[in-house]
Amino acid sequence: MAIEIKGRMGTFMVLRMLTSDTSEVLRQLDGRLTNAPDLFSGVPLVLAPADGLNVTVETLRDVAEGLKERGLLPVGSMNVSEALASAAGLGLIRNLAAATREKPAPAAAPAGPAQVVTQPVRSGQQIYARGGDLVVTAPVSAGAEIMADGHIHVYNTLRGRALAGVQGATDARIFCMDQRAELLAIAGHYQLSDQIDPALGGISTMAWLEGDSLQIQPAFNPGG
């Protein structure tokens, strides 16, 4: 046997296009990359024009080429027709599109055994706690990614990306002793470093969901 084909869950970053002005999309992306150059490193990107935004084949193609020139990985699109995606040289991500249209019922974080990590998580590393919580007692470097189906606890400095409830658990939370994250996400709802209140940098924080809104506050006064 020469090949095997298997279905696997993966991490996608969705680039939501609010304008069809390619130069403006890429200009704002450059600003994000200046603040967090490793933010999208190695992560497949999906282009998602906003609902009602008219985009052409040339627009999608030019944005995708601009992403590649910046070392990023555009792999597909959503909220467009299959013909438009194909003409732009992109796949159509149907399951992500369906997930944005149909709000799933709230899901609870799984209660499986926690995975404990005591060694530093280096840039480029990805750790995934499948079926339970992730507990990290060492620093998480910029460019690293930690993921869990349940909660995430970081009893040290978090500089990389932390994604909790990756299978849709909306009650998952992220606890961190020293929050300097590039990205915090719960059940697909996220904030990037430049969206997080600067006052929350370098302190103990907790993140959780209220509806579709990711909340981040000091851990000693979570408000949730």
N, C-alpha and C positions, 0 to 999 in steps of 0.2 A: 504494500500500500504506500502510495507516494504522498498523499495529503490527508488531512482531517479538517472538517469544518465544524466548528463549535460555536454556539451562542454564548456571549459573555457580556456581563455588565461592564460599562466603562464610564469614565469621567468625561463629560463634555462641558465646554464653556460656551454659553450662548452670547453672541455679539448682536444685540438688538439694535437695528438700524432705525433711527427716528427721522432720518432725512435721506433723500436719494442723491444728495450732493456728495459724491465720492471723496472729493478733496477735504470736505469738512469732517467726514467720518474718519478718514485716515489722520487728519490733523489732531482730532481729539484722542484718537487711539495713541498717537505718538506721545501725547501728554501723559497718558496713563502709563505707558512703558517707561517714560523718563522717571516717574516716581517709583515704579516697581518693575524693573527690567526683567525679572524672572517670573512675573505673574502668570504669563501664558506659556511658559517654557514646557514643551513636550505635551501640551494639552490640546486635544482636537477641538477646533472651533466650529460652531454652527452659526451661519448667518441667518438672522431672523428679522426681516423687515416688519415694522410695526403694522398692526391691523389698519387697513385702509391706505397704506402707503403704496403708491404705484412705483414699481421699480422695473427697469428693463434688463434684458440679458446683459447689455454692456455694463450697466451699473453693478450687477452681481459679479460679473467677470472682473471688472476693474478693482473692486474691493477685494476679491479673492487674490488677485495678483499682488495687490498692495500688501496683503497679509503675508504672502509667501516671501516678498522682498524683505520683510521684517523678521523672517525666520519663524513665522507662525504656521499653523497647520489647519487651514480651512478644509473641512471634510464633507460638508453638506449644508443644506439650507432647509428652512421650514417657513410656513406661512406663504409659500409660493406654489405654483403649479409644478407638476412633474416635468412638463415640457420645458418650462422656464429654467428649472434647476439643471436639467440635462443639457440644455443649450449653453448654460454658463459653465459646464464642466463640473458640476457639483451633484452629489447625491441628495435625495429627498429623505429627510429624517421624519418618517411618519409617526413613530411612537412618541417623539418629543412634541410634535405638533398636537397629537391627540391629548397628551398630558396637560397642555396649556389650555385646551378648550374644555376639558371635562375635569372639574375639581374633584379629586378623590376624597373619599371619606377620611376623616382624621385617623391617623394610624399611630399606635403606641410603639415606643422604642422596645425592641426585643430584650428579653431578660436572660439572654445567654451568658456564658462566662466572659468576664472581662479579659482583654488582652493587655498585658502590662509591658511597657517598653522602658528600660532603664538606661539604654545607651543613647547618645545624641543622635538626632535624626538629621542627616546631612542634606545639603542642597542636592536636588535631583532624586532623592529617595522618596518612595511612596509606601506608606504603611496603611493597611486596611484591616480593621477589626470586623470580620463578617459575623453577623448574628449576635452581636453584643456591644459592650462599651469598650472604649480605648482609654487606657491610663498611661500617660507619659510623664516620667519623673525627671527627664533630661531635657536640654534645650532642643527646640525645633528651629532649624536654620531657615533663612530666606531661600526660596526655591524648593523647599521640601513640602510634601503633602501628606497630611494624616487624615484618615477617613474612618468612619464607623457607622454601622447600622443603628447603633444606639447613641449614648452620650459620649462626649469627649472631655477628659480631664487632663489638663496640662499643668503639672506642679513645677513649672519652670518658665522660661521665656519662650513665647510662641512668635516666631517671625515669618513662618511660612503660611501655607493654606490649611485650614481646618474645616472639614465637611462632615457634619453629624447627620444622622437620620437619612443616609444616602439612599435607602430603599423606600423612603417616603414617610418615616416616622416623624410626625409633626410635633410630638411632645419631647423630642430629643433636645438636649441642651449642650452648650459648650462652656466649660469652666476653665479659667486660665489665671495663673498667678501673676504673669507679666505679659500683658497683651500688646503685641507689636505686629499683628498679623497682616499679611498681604490680602487675605480673603477669609471671611467667616461665612459659613453656609449651613443652613439647616433645611433638609427636605427640599433642596433646590432653590431656596430663597437666600440671597447672599448680599453682603456688602463688601466692597473693595476697600483697600486701605485709605483711599482719599475720600471715601464716603463715611468712614467711621469718625466719630467725634474725636478730635485731637486730644481732648481732656481725658479720654479713656486709654491713651497710650502709656505703657509702662506701669499700669496698675492692675490689680486683680479684678477681673470682669466675669460676667455671665451673659450668655446670649441665648435667646429663646424666641419662639414665634408667637405673635399675636395675629391671628388670621393669616394674611399673606405678608405681614410686615415683620422683618427681623429686628428684634430689640436687643440692644447691648447697653448694659449699665454696670456700674461698680458692683462687685459680688456682694459687698456688705450691705448694699441698698438696692436689691434687684427690681423692686417695684412690680414683680410679676408673681 
